[in-house]
C-alpha cells in the first residue's frame, strides 16, 4: 500500500475522524496523538492544560475535558518546537 505524502513539509497535528463538523469533540471522544512530518523527532511530549498525557496502545487519547493540547517536540539536533491545538467539548 502506498501512503500519500502530506501536502506540507512542516510538522502538524491532524485529528481526522474524531472531530465533529463544527470542530468540537463529543465527550469521551478518542483522538489520535500524532504529529505528522516529525520523523526526525527525538521525543514528543503531549500535554493537556499543563498536565502530561499519554496515548493508549492504539496511539489515541480519550478526551474527557476541553482545554489546550500541546505537542512539545524535541528534535534530534537539540532544537525544540511546540504545536498547539484548542480542544472544545460539544454539549
Protein Blocks (a to p, Z undefined) as FASTA:
>chain_A
ZZdddfbfbdcddekjmpcfkopacehiacddddehilmpfbdcddeehiacdddfkopa
cdfbgcddddddddfkopacdddddddddZZ
